[in-house]
């Protein structure tokens, strides 16, 4: 069935043009020349609303707020003139899926529209039910995740601490043919070397002091399913060698045993570290890196996807209220705007902690911006680790020189004091495309 799009605009000529364009692309389209008329049309058959921001009577933002009330899962895209961009940014901070500027670029229209529809269809799928998102950047990432879920390729998930790497790994497992088998996770930096080896590969009785009984290990426990190796960059060097052998031979040898055991396990690993730098520093094996990094999925930090903050915040309020304070029913728009403008060095985990705190302490049914401001001000400053801080600086620096040179790599590399090869490596590391900075 074709997705059904509702277009809302008091400019009949633009309404007709957009309608023709979308119908030619295979979509079913309904039109409304006012927000009031749109509210009479909206029902469960509408998959997406695209509305102008400035209209006579009820404007696009007011329409969005009404849509949120009657159908909170229905994505809304707002069309705005260039001079209204700050208002549109505020709208995305409050939960609007995205915005398009006039004159509307066809490619941008289709990309934003497809991402919005994908967010709706995927949210109905159990495989990604634990990932709450409506940003274009996350929807593109989830599309990649779903595409590779059906194969057995090794996946390396990179991203800052607290950004949701284990949730993404679990979603890939749930979308895979292995979903009925175990998903098992272990933090490779949380255990000393001998204990980590035993946890992964198992041990025989008496293999070492304290080994009073046989232990199968997580590779065997995950047989037929998925093993998630979190913080793989912190794995001790001797275990890196043993892990590489397991990945190559698909066999494990428990500690203290002379026998090997065949295992059928998909490995998904994750790290917040810069593994390419770790390889240069001889802290991570290059051959293991390439074995693990067949597909790389990079989870963006929360500050780079503020559109995700409102739905995440509402979800966390609902969960926290159920656990701690049933009188709390909602969070105000002003509070959401404060949250969307915060830097979130601790990412989604930090947002969840803040919401849990203010919900537990709230004396009113709606969480206010005052409560959020107080919680953020009182929170102990989260200092990123050195690698995250350096990576953040590098990305901001590269963004700046690419904007200055309008995507001219030769000039940008010259400003940075790097040769072109090194500069291209930095762009690849931070997932930046010079072409995106060229003046159009």
C-alpha positions in Angstrom: 0.0 0.0 0.0 1.3 3.5 -0.9 2.2 5.8 2.0 -0.5 8.4 2.5 0.8 12.0 2.9 -1.2 15.0 4.1 0.0 18.3 2.6 -1.1 21.5 4.5 -0.5 24.9 3.0 -2.6 28.1 2.4 -0.7 28.7 -0.8 -2.8 26.7 -3.3 -0.1 26.9 -6.1 2.6 25.4 -3.8 0.1 22.8 -2.6 -0.7 21.7 -6.2 3.0 21.6 -7.1 4.0 19.5 -4.1 1.0 17.2 -4.6 1.9 16.5 -8.3 5.6 15.9 -7.3 4.7 13.4 -4.6 2.0 11.6 -6.6 4.5 11.2 -9.5 6.9 9.6 -7.0 4.2 7.0 -6.1 2.7 8.5 -2.9 -1.0 8.9 -2.1 -1.6 12.6 -1.3 -4.4 14.5 0.5 -4.4 18.3 0.6 -5.6 20.8 3.2 -5.5 24.6 2.7 -5.6 25.3 6.5 -4.5 23.6 9.7 -8.2 23.5 10.8 -9.1 21.6 7.7 -6.1 19.2 8.2 -7.3 18.3 11.6 -10.6 17.1 10.1 -8.7 14.9 7.7 -6.1 13.3 10.0 -6.9 9.7 10.9 -5.0 6.4 11.2 -4.7 6.2 7.4 -2.4 9.2 7.2 1.3 8.2 7.4 2.9 11.7 7.3 2.0 15.4 7.6 3.9 18.1 5.6 2.8 21.5 6.6 3.8 25.1 6.0 4.9 27.0 9.2 3.3 30.4 8.4 -0.4 30.1 7.7 -3.5 32.2 8.4 -5.3 31.1 11.6 -3.6 28.1 13.2 0.0 28.0 12.1 2.2 24.9 11.4 3.6 24.7 14.9 0.1 24.8 16.5 -1.0 22.1 14.1 2.0 19.9 15.1 1.1 20.3 18.8 -2.5 19.2 18.0 -1.2 16.2 16.0 1.1 15.3 18.9 -2.0 15.2 21.2 -4.2 13.1 18.9 -1.6 10.9 17.1 1.8 11.2 18.9 3.6 8.7 16.5 2.6 10.6 13.3 5.7 12.3 11.9 5.4 16.0 10.9 7.7 17.9 8.6 7.5 21.7 8.5 8.1 23.9 5.4 9.6 27.3 6.2 11.0 30.4 4.5 14.8 31.1 5.1 14.0 33.9 7.5 12.0 31.4 9.7 14.8 28.9 10.2 15.3 29.7 13.9 11.6 28.9 14.5 12.0 25.7 12.6 15.0 24.7 14.6 12.9 25.3 17.8 10.2 23.1 16.2 12.6 20.2 15.7 13.7 20.6 19.3 10.1 20.0 20.4 9.7 16.9 18.3 8.9 17.9 14.7 10.7 15.3 12.5 12.4 17.8 10.2 12.0 21.0 8.2 12.4 22.0 4.6 13.3 25.5 3.4 11.7 27.3 0.4 12.4 26.9 -2.5 12.0 23.2 -1.7 14.9 21.1 -3.1 13.5 17.9 -4.6 16.3 15.6 -3.3 16.0 17.0 0.2 12.3 16.6 0.1 12.5 13.0 -0.8 15.3 12.2 1.6 13.5 13.8 4.6 10.2 12.2 3.6 11.6 8.7 3.2 13.4 9.0 6.5 10.2 10.1 8.3 8.2 7.2 6.8 11.0 4.8 7.7 10.9 6.0 11.3 7.2 5.1 11.4 7.5 1.7 9.7 10.5 0.7 11.7 8.9 1.8 15.0 6.3 -0.8 14.3 8.9 -3.5 13.9 9.9 -5.3 17.1 13.6 -5.5 16.0 14.1 -1.8 16.8 11.4 -1.2 19.4 14.0 -0.2 22.1 15.5 2.5 19.9 13.6 5.7 20.1 14.5 8.1 17.3 13.1 10.5 14.7 16.3 12.1 13.4 17.3 11.6 9.8 20.9 10.7 10.8 19.6 7.9 13.1 17.1 6.6 10.6 19.9 6.3 8.0 22.0 4.4 10.5 19.1 2.1 11.3 18.5 1.4 7.6 22.1 0.4 7.3 21.8 -1.8 10.4 18.7 -3.6 9.0 20.4 -4.1 5.7 23.4 -5.9 7.2 21.4 -7.8 9.9 20.6 -10.7 7.6 24.2 -11.6 7.0 26.8 -12.8 9.4 29.4 -10.1 8.8 31.2 -8.8 11.8 30.1 -5.3 12.9 32.0 -2.7 14.8 29.9 0.0 16.4 31.7 3.2 17.3 30.5 6.1 19.3 30.9 8.0 22.6 30.0 6.4 25.9 26.3 6.4 26.7 25.2 6.8 23.1 23.4 3.4 22.9 25.9 0.9 21.3 24.5 -2.1 23.1 20.9 -1.2 22.1 22.0 -1.0 18.5 23.8 -4.3 18.7 20.7 -6.0 20.2 18.5 -4.4 17.5 20.8 -5.9 14.8 20.4 -9.3 16.5 16.6 -9.0 16.7 16.5 -8.2 12.9 18.7 -11.2 12.1 17.9 -14.9 11.5 19.6 -15.5 14.8 16.9 -13.6 16.8 15.5 -16.8 18.4 19.0 -17.7 19.8 20.8 -15.9 22.6 22.1 -12.3 22.6 24.9 -12.1 25.1 26.9 -9.0 26.0 30.1 -8.6 27.9 32.2 -5.5 28.7 35.8 -6.4 27.8 37.2 -3.6 29.9 35.4 -4.6 33.1 37.3 -7.8 33.9 41.0 -8.7 34.5 42.6 -10.7 31.7 42.4 -14.2 33.2 38.8 -13.8 34.2 37.8 -12.3 30.9 39.5 -15.3 29.0 37.5 -17.7 31.2 34.3 -15.8 30.7 34.7 -15.8 26.9 36.1 -19.2 26.2 35.3 -21.2 29.3 37.6 -23.3 31.5 37.9 -26.9 32.8 37.7 -27.9 36.4 41.0 -27.1 38.1 42.4 -25.0 35.2 43.5 -22.3 37.7 43.1 -21.5 41.4 39.4 -21.1 42.1 38.2 -23.1 39.1 36.2 -25.6 41.2 34.0 -26.6 38.4 33.8 -26.6 34.6 32.6 -23.4 33.0 31.3 -23.3 29.3 32.0 -19.6 28.6 30.0 -17.0 26.6 31.0 -18.1 23.1 29.5 -21.5 23.8 26.5 -20.0 25.6 25.8 -17.7 22.6 26.1 -20.6 20.1 23.7 -20.0 17.2 23.2 -16.4 18.4 25.1 -13.2 18.8 28.0 -12.2 21.2 28.4 -8.5 21.8 31.9 -7.5 22.9 31.6 -4.0 24.4 34.7 -1.8 24.8 36.7 -4.2 22.6 39.4 -1.5 22.5 40.2 -2.3 26.2 40.8 -6.0 25.6 44.3 -7.1 26.8 46.8 -7.8 23.9 47.2 -11.6 24.7 43.4 -12.1 24.5 43.3 -10.2 21.2 45.4 -12.9 19.7 43.1 -15.7 21.0 40.0 -13.8 19.9 41.4 -13.5 16.4 42.0 -17.2 16.2 38.4 -17.9 17.3 37.1 -15.6 14.6 39.3 -17.3 12.0 38.7 -20.9 13.0 35.3 -20.7 14.5 36.5 -22.9 17.4 37.2 -22.2 21.0 39.6 -23.9 23.4 38.6 -23.6 27.1 41.3 -22.6 29.5 43.0 -25.8 30.7 41.7 -27.9 27.9 43.5 -29.5 24.9 40.3 -30.0 22.9 38.6 -27.4 20.7 34.9 -26.9 20.4 33.2 -25.6 17.2 31.0 -22.5 17.7 28.6 -20.7 15.4 28.5 -17.2 16.8 28.1 -13.8 15.2 30.3 -11.2 16.8 29.3 -7.6 17.1 31.8 -5.4 18.9 31.8 -1.8 20.1 34.2 0.9 21.4 34.4 4.5 22.3 38.1 4.5 21.6 39.9 5.5 18.4 41.1 2.1 17.3 43.1 3.4 14.3 45.1 5.5 16.8 45.4 2.5 19.1 46.8 0.4 16.2 49.4 3.1 15.6 50.3 3.0 19.3 50.6 -0.8 19.2 47.7 -1.2 21.6 45.4 -2.9 19.2 46.1 -5.6 16.6 45.6 -4.5 13.0 44.6 -8.0 11.8 41.9 -8.2 14.6 40.7 -4.7 13.7 40.0 -5.6 10.1 38.4 -8.9 11.1 36.0 -7.0 13.5 35.5 -3.9 11.3 33.9 -5.6 8.2 31.0 -3.1 8.6 31.4 0.0 10.7 28.3 1.7 12.2 29.0 5.0 13.9 26.5 6.2 16.5 26.3 10.0 16.6 26.4 11.7 20.0 23.1 13.0 21.3 24.1 16.7 20.7 24.3 15.9 16.9 20.7 14.7 16.9 18.6 17.1 19.0 15.4 15.9 17.2 15.7 12.7 19.2 15.7 14.4 22.6 11.9 15.1 22.8 10.7 11.5 22.1 13.5 10.2 24.3 12.6 12.5 27.1 8.9 11.7 26.9 9.7 8.0 27.0 12.0 8.4 30.0 9.3 10.5 31.8 6.8 7.7 31.2 9.2 5.0 32.5 10.3 7.0 35.5 6.8 8.0 36.5 5.7 4.4 36.4 8.6 3.4 38.7 8.9 6.4 41.1 6.1 9.0 40.8 2.7 8.1 39.1 1.4 11.7 39.5 3.8 12.9 36.7 2.0 12.7 33.3 4.1 14.9 30.9 6.9 17.3 30.3 6.4 20.8 29.1 7.5 22.2 25.7 9.7 24.7 27.4 11.4 21.9 29.3 12.0 20.0 26.1 13.6 23.1 24.5 16.0 23.4 27.4 16.9 19.7 27.1 17.4 20.1 23.3 19.9 22.9 23.8 22.1 21.2 26.4 25.4 19.6 25.3 24.9 16.1 26.8 28.5 14.9 27.2 27.1 11.8 28.8 24.7 11.3 25.8 21.5 9.3 26.1 22.5 7.7 29.5 22.9 11.2 31.0 19.6 12.3 29.6 17.9 9.3 31.2 19.5 10.0 34.5 18.4 13.7 34.5 14.8 12.8 33.6 14.6 10.1 36.2 15.8 12.5 38.8 13.4 15.3 38.0 10.5 12.9 37.6 11.1 11.3 41.0 11.3 14.8 42.7 8.5 16.5 40.8 5.5 17.8 42.8 3.5 18.7 39.7 2.0 16.5 36.9 4.0 18.3 34.2 7.8 18.7 34.4 8.7 22.3 34.0 11.7 24.0 32.4 12.6 25.4 35.9 13.0 21.8 37.2 15.2 20.9 34.2 17.4 24.0 34.5 17.9 23.2 38.2 18.8 19.6 37.5 21.3 20.5 34.8 22.8 23.3 37.0 23.2 21.0 40.0 24.6 18.1 38.0 28.3 17.4 38.5 30.2 18.3 35.4 30.8 15.3 33.2 34.4 15.4 31.9 34.9 13.4 28.7 37.8 11.0 28.5 40.9 12.2 26.5 40.1 10.2 23.4 36.6 11.6 23.2 37.7 15.1 23.8 40.4 14.9 21.1 37.9 13.4 18.6 35.4 16.1 19.4 38.0 18.8 18.8 39.2 17.2 15.6 35.7 17.0 14.1 34.9 20.6 15.1 38.2 21.8 13.6 37.6 19.9 10.3 34.1 21.3 10.1 35.5 24.8 10.5 38.3 24.6 7.8 36.0 22.9 5.4 33.4 25.6 5.8 36.1 28.3 5.3 37.5 26.6 2.2 34.0 25.6 0.9 35.1 22.0 0.7 38.4 22.6 -1.1 40.5 19.7 0.4 43.9 21.1 -0.9 43.3 24.5 0.8 41.9 22.9 3.9 44.8 20.5 4.3 47.2 23.5 3.9 45.5 25.4 6.7 45.6 22.3 8.9 49.3 21.7 8.1 48.6 18.2 6.8 49.2 16.5 3.5 46.1 15.6 1.4 46.4 11.9 2.2 46.5 12.5 6.0 43.6 15.0 5.7 41.5 12.5 3.7 42.1 9.9 6.5 40.9 12.4 9.1 37.7 13.1 7.0 37.0 9.4 6.7 37.6 8.9 10.4 35.0 11.5 11.3 32.6 10.5 8.5 32.9 13.9 6.8 32.4 14.5 3.0 34.2 17.5 1.5 31.5 17.7 -1.2 28.9 18.6 1.4 30.7 21.9 2.1 30.9 23.1 -1.5 29.1 26.3 -2.2 25.9 25.6 -4.1 
